[in-house]
Structure formats: structure tokens, C-alpha cells
Amino acid sequence: NAGKSTFLNKILDEDRMITGPEAGITRDSIAIDYEFKGQKIRFTDTAGIRKKSCIKEKLEQFSASDSFRAINFAQIVILLIDANSPLDHQDLSLAGQILQEGRGLVFAINKIDTIKGDKEIFLREIRLKLQSMFREVEGAPILGISAKNGYNVEKTLEYALQVYEQWQTYLN
């Protein structure tokens, strides 16, 4: 329940994805074509992925597999992380898989508006933790956002385009 569907709704400026306070509303990966600053983008809204040991229902297993497939076919992944439970084991596992697959990565720490205290220090601590675990993260965009009120949502897309340009250079 990190806010992936809310993030896409904010980008699209319409309530296209169903959202709510309970986790697990998104069950299928949903592809959406969009144009941002003259660049065609295909977003894929995925179901959240919990630890395998927590997945009991067959439907959730299919949803998780579908989400992993979307990650494997992506060029750039915007990993939305809930600021209220940042960098749990599952977030770190997903980041590791994305980096291992050679995908471009942008970290969007959602619900930053709910964090008490200095948000810059909070984000700096997240960056240090990520860099200590993954050397590939150095230089990767890590920004606080609020999908609900739109804070840094457009900036996230700008970073994603920058990462895409770097990713293309790396591949060529």
C-alpha cells in the first residue's frame, strides 16, 4: 500500500486506478500509455509484492508473479516506498532484483508529508542505507514525494527520463 495507483492517478490527473486505505486492491498489472514532455512512456501499475512466506492465496501468488514479470520487462522502475515503513526487507529485496536485472531505478519515498522532523535528514539516512547495501545506487535519484497531494510527482518523472537517457547510453 505504498501508493502506486495514487501516484499514477496524480500523473494522469484522473481517478483511473482504484485506490483505498486497505492493501491489495490492485491485483493485475495495468499498462497505461502516457506522454510527458514529448516522451512516450508506458507505465505499469502493479500489485504490491509481499514476502513469499506471507503469500497464502493463489490469486496473490499470480499477482506477485505478474508484478515480477512487469519489473523484468521494464526499462526504468520507479520503486515507490512508503515513508512510514521505509526500506523493509521486501523493499531492499525488490531494489536488489531491479539492479541485478540491469534496470534503471528511481526511488520515490511516498507519503513524505507524513514524516515528522527534518525530511532532508530522513532522506539522507535512506540514501546512506541504500548505498551501504548496493554500490550501484550511488547517484540514483532518491526523492521524497506525496502521490496524494502531487509533491515531487512531476520531478519523479523528470528523474525517470534522465535515468532512461543514462540507461540508453550504458546499453550502447
MODABEL-V663725 format. One record per pair of residues at least 12 apart in sequence whose ideal C-beta (glycine too) atoms are under 10 Angstrom apart, sorted by the first residue. I is the first residue (numbers start at 1). GAP is how many residues later the second one is. D is the distance in Angstrom with one decimal. If there is no record, write none. Layout:
i={I:I}
gap={GAP:GAP}
d={D:D}
This chain:
i={1:1:1:1:1:1:1:1:1:1:1:1:1:1:2:2:2:2:2:2:2:2:2:2:2:2:2:2:2:3:3:3:3:3:3:3:3:3:3:3:3:4:4:4:4:4:4:4:4:4:4:4:4:4:4:4:4:5:5:5:5:5:5:5:5:5:5:5:5:5:6:6:6:6:6:6:6:6:6:7:7:7:7:7:7:7:7:7:7:7:7:7:7:8:8:8:8:8:8:8:8:8:8:8:9:9:9:10:10:10:10:10:10:10:10:10:10:11:11:11:11:11:11:11:11:11:11:11:12:12:12:13:16:16:16:17:17:17:19:19:23:23:23:24:24:24:24:24:24:24:25:25:26:26:26:26:26:26:27:27:27:27:27:27:27:28:28:28:28:28:28:28:29:29:29:29:29:29:29:29:29:29:29:29:29:30:30:30:30:30:30:31:31:31:31:32:32:34:36:36:36:36:36:37:37:37:37:38:39:39:39:39:39:41:41:41:41:41:41:42:42:42:43:43:43:43:44:44:44:44:44:44:44:44:45:45:46:46:46:46:46:46:46:46:46:46:46:47:47:47:47:47:47:47:47:47:48:48:48:48:48:48:48:49:49:49:49:49:49:49:49:49:49:49:49:50:50:50:51:51:51:51:51:52:52:52:54:67:68:68:68:71:71:71:71:71:72:72:72:72:73:73:74:74:74:74:74:75:75:75:75:75:75:75:75:75:76:76:76:76:76:76:76:76:76:76:76:76:76:77:77:77:77:77:77:77:77:77:77:77:77:77:78:78:78:78:78:78:78:78:78:78:78:78:79:79:79:79:79:79:79:79:79:79:79:79:80:80:80:80:80:80:80:80:80:81:81:81:81:81:81:81:81:81:81:81:82:82:82:82:83:83:83:83:83:83:83:83:83:83:83:83:83:83:83:84:84:84:84:84:84:85:86:86:86:86:86:86:86:86:86:86:86:86:87:87:87:87:87:87:87:91:91:91:91:92:92:92:92:95:95:95:95:95:95:95:96:96:96:98:98:99:99:99:99:99:99:100:100:102:102:102:102:103:103:104:104:104:104:104:104:104:104:104:104:104:104:105:105:105:105:105:105:105:105:105:105:106:106:106:106:106:106:106:106:106:106:106:106:106:107:107:107:107:107:107:107:107:107:107:107:107:107:108:108:108:108:108:108:108:108:108:108:108:108:109:109:109:109:109:109:109:109:109:109:110:110:110:110:110:110:110:110:110:111:111:111:111:111:112:112:112:112:112:112:112:113:113:113:113:113:113:113:114:114:115:119:120:122:123:123:123:124:126:126:127:127:130:139:139:140:140:140:141:141:141:141:141:141:141:142:143:143:143}
gap={18:19:20:21:22:23:24:25:47:81:83:84:109:110:21:46:77:78:79:80:81:82:83:89:106:107:108:109:145:16:77:78:79:80:105:107:108:142:143:144:145:13:15:22:39:40:41:42:43:44:63:74:75:76:104:106:143:12:13:14:15:20:21:25:40:41:42:43:75:142:13:14:74:104:105:140:141:142:147:12:36:38:71:73:101:103:138:139:140:141:143:146:149:18:22:24:26:35:36:37:70:72:139:145:36:138:139:135:136:137:138:139:140:141:143:144:146:21:23:25:30:32:136:139:142:143:145:146:20:22:31:137:14:16:29:13:15:28:128:129:24:25:27:23:24:26:33:35:36:39:22:23:19:20:21:22:37:41:19:20:32:33:35:36:39:17:18:19:34:35:38:39:15:16:17:18:34:36:37:38:39:40:41:42:44:13:14:15:16:17:40:12:13:14:39:12:13:123:118:121:122:124:125:117:120:121:124:123:118:121:122:125:126:34:35:116:119:120:123:31:32:33:31:35:114:117:22:23:25:26:27:29:30:33:22:25:17:18:20:21:22:23:24:25:28:31:34:12:13:15:16:17:18:19:20:23:12:15:16:19:32:34:42:14:15:16:17:18:19:22:41:42:44:45:48:13:14:40:13:37:38:39:42:12:38:41:36:27:26:29:33:23:26:27:30:32:25:26:29:31:28:30:24:27:29:30:31:27:28:29:85:88:89:92:93:96:22:27:28:29:30:83:84:85:86:87:88:90:91:17:18:20:21:22:24:26:27:28:29:30:83:86:26:27:28:29:30:63:67:78:79:81:82:85:12:15:16:19:24:26:27:28:29:30:61:63:26:27:28:29:30:31:65:67:76:13:14:26:27:28:29:30:45:49:61:64:27:28:29:32:25:26:27:28:29:30:31:32:36:39:40:43:61:62:63:25:26:27:28:30:31:26:21:23:24:25:26:29:36:37:39:40:43:44:20:22:38:39:42:43:46:16:18:35:39:37:38:41:42:12:35:38:39:41:42:45:37:38:40:36:38:34:35:36:37:38:41:34:36:34:65:68:69:60:64:36:37:55:56:58:59:60:61:62:63:64:66:25:29:31:32:35:36:37:55:58:62:34:35:36:37:50:51:52:53:54:55:56:57:58:16:19:20:23:30:33:34:35:36:37:38:49:52:33:34:35:36:37:39:44:45:47:48:51:52:13:14:17:18:33:34:35:36:37:43:34:35:36:37:38:41:42:43:46:33:34:35:36:37:31:32:33:34:35:39:40:31:32:33:34:35:36:38:32:34:29:25:24:22:19:20:21:18:16:18:13:15:12:24:27:19:23:26:14:15:17:18:19:21:22:17:12:13:16}
d={9.2:8.7:7.6:7.3:4.0:7.9:8.3:9.6:6.5:6.9:9.9:9.7:9.9:9.8:9.2:6.8:8.8:4.4:6.0:4.5:9.1:9.6:8.9:8.6:8.8:9.3:5.6:8.0:8.7:8.0:5.8:9.4:7.2:9.7:8.8:4.3:6.6:8.5:8.6:4.3:7.2:8.1:9.2:7.0:9.4:9.5:5.7:6.7:8.8:7.4:9.8:8.6:9.7:5.2:9.5:8.5:8.1:3.6:6.8:4.8:9.0:7.1:5.5:8.6:5.6:9.5:9.8:9.8:9.8:8.6:5.0:9.7:9.2:8.0:9.6:9.3:4.2:5.9:9.7:9.7:9.0:8.5:7.8:6.0:7.3:6.9:7.6:9.6:3.9:9.1:9.7:6.6:7.9:9.9:8.4:6.5:8.8:5.8:9.3:5.2:10.0:10.0:8.4:9.6:9.3:7.9:9.5:9.3:8.9:5.4:7.6:8.3:5.3:9.6:5.0:9.2:10.0:8.7:6.7:7.9:9.1:7.4:8.9:9.1:6.2:8.1:8.8:7.0:7.0:7.0:8.7:9.3:8.6:7.2:8.9:7.0:8.6:5.6:9.2:9.3:9.7:6.2:8.4:7.3:6.8:8.8:9.6:9.4:7.3:8.1:8.7:9.2:6.1:6.9:4.8:7.1:7.8:9.0:9.9:5.6:6.6:8.1:8.2:5.0:8.5:8.9:8.7:7.1:8.7:7.0:6.4:9.5:5.2:6.8:4.8:7.1:8.3:9.9:4.8:6.3:9.8:7.4:4.6:9.7:9.8:8.5:6.9:4.6:8.2:9.6:9.6:7.1:5.2:8.1:8.4:7.7:6.9:9.0:8.3:5.2:8.4:8.7:7.3:9.4:8.0:7.7:7.0:9.9:8.9:9.4:5.8:8.0:9.8:9.9:8.9:7.6:7.8:8.2:8.9:9.9:9.0:9.2:9.8:8.6:9.7:9.8:9.5:8.7:9.5:4.5:8.7:8.3:6.9:9.4:9.7:8.9:8.2:9.1:7.1:3.9:8.7:9.1:5.0:7.6:9.6:9.7:9.9:9.6:7.8:9.0:3.8:6.8:9.6:6.7:5.2:9.3:9.5:8.3:8.5:7.6:9.4:9.8:8.8:8.3:5.1:9.5:9.8:5.1:7.2:8.8:6.5:9.8:8.6:6.5:9.7:9.8:7.3:6.5:9.8:9.2:6.8:5.7:8.0:7.8:9.8:9.7:9.0:9.2:9.1:7.7:9.9:7.6:6.8:6.1:7.0:7.1:8.7:9.4:6.1:8.4:9.6:9.4:8.1:8.5:5.6:8.4:9.7:9.7:6.6:6.3:9.6:9.2:6.4:6.4:8.5:9.3:9.5:6.6:4.0:7.4:6.8:9.4:5.2:8.4:9.7:5.5:5.2:9.8:6.6:8.4:9.0:9.5:4.9:9.5:8.8:5.1:7.1:5.5:7.3:9.6:9.0:9.3:9.5:8.1:4.8:8.1:5.4:9.2:9.5:6.1:8.4:8.5:5.9:9.2:7.2:6.2:6.1:6.6:9.8:6.3:7.1:5.5:6.9:9.4:9.7:9.7:9.5:8.6:5.1:8.2:5.1:9.5:8.1:7.5:9.1:9.1:8.8:6.5:7.1:5.2:6.6:9.2:8.1:10.0:9.3:9.8:8.1:6.1:5.8:9.3:9.9:5.0:6.3:4.5:5.1:8.4:6.4:5.3:8.7:7.5:9.1:8.8:6.9:8.9:9.0:10.0:9.2:5.9:9.9:6.2:7.8:9.7:9.6:6.3:9.8:9.7:10.0:9.2:8.2:9.5:8.8:5.7:8.4:9.8:9.4:9.2:9.4:6.3:5.8:7.2:8.6:9.0:9.9:9.9:9.4:8.7:8.2:6.3:8.4:7.6:7.1:8.0:6.4:9.3:7.6:9.3:7.8:6.7:9.5:9.7:9.7:10.0:5.8:9.4:4.8:7.5:8.9:9.6:9.1:9.5:8.5:8.4:8.6:9.4:7.8:8.5:9.7:9.8:7.6:9.2:4.1:6.0:9.3:7.0:4.0:9.1:8.6:9.9:9.2:8.1:7.6:5.5:8.4:9.6:9.5:7.1:9.4:7.0:4.8:8.1:7.9:6.3:9.0:9.8:5.1:5.2:9.8:8.8:5.7:9.6:9.4:7.6:8.5:7.0:7.9:6.5:6.7:4.2:7.3:9.7:9.8:9.5:9.4:8.4:8.3:6.3:8.1:4.9:8.2:7.7:8.5:9.4:5.0:8.6:9.2:8.1:6.5:6.3:9.9:6.9:6.9:4.9:6.7:9.8:9.4:8.2:5.4:6.9:5.3:8.4:9.7:9.6:9.6:9.6:8.8:8.3:6.5:7.8:7.6:8.4:3.2:6.1:5.8:9.9:7.0:7.8:8.3:8.9:4.4:10.0:7.6:6.5:6.4:8.3:9.5:7.7:5.6:8.6:7.5:6.3:7.3:5.5:9.2:6.2:8.9:8.8:5.1:6.8:9.6:8.8:9.0:7.5:9.9:8.7:7.8:9.0:3.9:8.0:7.5:6.7:9.3:6.4:6.5:6.9}
